């Protein structure tokens, strides 16, 4: 099959998609009234024929952008000053433009004058301040050296940082920085999210679903559909079943088995898109055996990425080299991939003192080369990849134990007990800036648990933040980060990530965003 890869030149080209659709689904099954924050559903009177129901993996427990901002942004409830467009670049949203002063710390955002909050309050600079102060002083956006925000005119905001911070506009596009109306808050907490998006909040059933209705006073394209219901369905097969049974018009983050599952259905299409996410193996560099660079390199050479991509993932994923796929422009051009080379892997292990033995498990000073690989089931294929790595690493003398745990426990286990963690990681889009590598690789300010510590890498990452207004210099800096970390390999990249989406054929006008920034359901219609 053809894999659809949105890119900066043709992100919305309908002809570039692959449709595997067949037979027509029954109409959306009528659901019971939702007991949530806002009482009786807005869709009860009009019926659900004009409501798009989306089934995806993320659960939603609140309407606070600091907690569940990803979902709120994707389904069209919230907006930020800045957005990520279909070319994976920063673009105007509630701010029409922005600039930075010669001091490199004073940023000015010129705001649009035609936006309205969902409670009818007019959007202006003063109204935006509470949300921005709350976001930039929260732990979620702690990386931003925020100092002050103030209104310098009715439609002009000034944000000052404590030090130069080049990626500020990208952080202003982050889900946590969504702008809510002042009356959304009570004692500092979000009680009702009066945002500015094309859909307005109706109800929430925590951990299950959220319902939105069309906002007729939206400043942009007013949705054609009556509303949206987002269903939180963590199980991969159950999401596919929701589309199969007519309980959802769209199912997202589906396993590759969905392609065959819907192959004989005229009423369902399955599209496959490459997004800036990858599957990777993170090594715990703090302890033996992966405190030795040679062992990390050996494991990287032992992995057969082509087999994972073509056999396990059935050819719908590309093998990965570094952290960035071609959908974004920050990929270093000269990275040397870790080709599948068992002899090189064995040689490196021998150089590191791990000697071959008759039982196939290498030993050093009498200790076996035992490692634990940990992953989680929420992302399709990760447990299967862990099992494949168990076999592939075993070929060169590793004794591998695989453990599959809940995603909520993965960070704790990565920090304490795991030798290797199989992740599905996103290194672009949150934020839409190469500063995401700061989170991935910085020794003291990063968010992963590999224990990697390289002073030069830290310096490069920190300079990348300071290089305000110099994208060429930033590209050089982040290219060098990629080259160093490719050699020292605290993380080895396996495959880039494919988003598999099933949708009923009566859902028209959907375009997959290249970074998943939004679903843009304001652009869809239901042909019924």
Secondary structure, 3 states (H helix, E strand, C coil): CCCECCCCCCCCCHHHCCCCCEEECCCCCCCCCCCCCCCCCCCCCCCCCCEEEEEECCCCCCCCHHHHHHHHHHCCCCCCCEEECCCCCEEECCEEEEEECCCCCEEEEEECCCCECCCCCECCHHHHHHHHHHHHCCCCCCCCCEEEEEEEECCEEEEEECCCCCCHHHHCCCHHHCCCCHHHEECCEECCCCCCCCEEEEEEECCCEEEEEECCCCCCCCCCCCEEEEEECCCHHHHHHHHHCCCCCEECCCCCHHHHHCCCCEEEEEEEEEEEEEEEEEECCCCCCCCCHHHHHHHHHHCCHHHHHHHHCCCCCCECCCCCCCCCCCCCCCCCCCCCCHHHHHHHHHHCCCECCCCCCCEECCEECEEEEEEECCCCCHHHHHHHHHHHHHCCCCEEEEEEECHHHHHHHHHHCCCEEEEEEECCCCCCCCCHHHHHHCCCCCCCCCCCCCHHHHHHHHHHHHCCCCHHHHHHHHHHHHHHHHHHCCEEEEEEEEEEEEEECCEECCCCCCCCCCCCHHHCEECC
